[in-house]
Amino acid sequence: MLKYQKIALEMARHITENLQQKDKLPVIETLISHYKVSKSTIIKALKVLEDKGIIYMVRGSGIFVRGEGRKGYFNLLGVNELHGDARDNRYDLLEIMEIERINALPEVTNALRLEKTAKVYSVKYVYYLDKQVTCLEQVFLSQKIISNLDEEIAPKPIWEYIKDVLGIKMGFPDIYVNVDKLNAEEASFFGLNAEDPMLCKEIIYHLVNGQPVCYSRAVYHYKQARFFLKINSSN
């Protein structure tokens, strides 16, 4: 994790535990002195918090706490909840069901722009909230980027591993959301019936050069499929 990311995480935790909506944060000069880093590092950390909807900055007035989303709602942009963000981590428990190297399915080869005979790493996660299965997620990782994936790496933030261990910069995600019906296997995990409604969210993560590196498909219990999306003003 880079220095500005660590500071952003520390600030997010401090805000969550000690501040309320519309509370004012210290000025940039005070933050520089407190964290003993450069101005550019603090600016980057604040940009992370602003992008996550945790703070908002008013020119000439200061930095303010934006406030949390509604209780029981999840960040629409946070498909993989392994980012280590204290504010977005709303699940009680994460369990890894399976890690394996498989032949890529057609939808995976299309998403990751791979050859039809390509192999990928597949990691299946189950997320719990209030002791109830809330989300099933399957993540497919290109072997062009990650040559070896094991039980020591998978529980950690995958994006953190790619950036900090492999030294590769992550770029942008493409997100697709649709309403569908559960198949028999999915329904059994949720304690629901096959053909019951569900929300499916897919994300294709790209590197800064535009190369897709990861495809994620998450299925949500229809009673838990509540999301928020915070947009920053372009003005």
C-alpha angles and dihedrals in degrees: 000000000000121000096254090049091053090050091048089052092048091049092048091053092048091050093048094049102037114019138063136208113299093014111142122240123217117275119267093258091056091049090051090053094044097050094033094226137119125279091249090056092052091047090053091048092050090049089056091052092046092050090051091052094245097119140013127208125218116197110240093008108062145241119317138187110253097201134238128287121256116295112267094023123115131214107263091211094051103080094147105048092196094098093105093235109154092206097049097041098098099149124099096213141010121202128188109220101181144355118194145146110241143169106270115253117231093258089052095049089049093048095046096035093237133153115267091249095050123127124219138184114254122200121184119203133187119202123202131200121182088353091300126115104251104168141015115202132184118192122196118199126195114240088215086076105024111039095177130029122178141162092276094058102036098066091053125078103287091206090052090053092049093049103037104030101031093032094227121142117231117223128185139331129228111210128201125183128187140160116238142147129275120251119223095266094049092045092054091059093050095043089240135118127268110262092031111135122267139171118240121199122187127189129188111198119205135195119239089267091058097255112141111234106168138029119197128189116189125184118200131204103251092233090054098043097111119132142177130204122196116205124198117223114250091213 
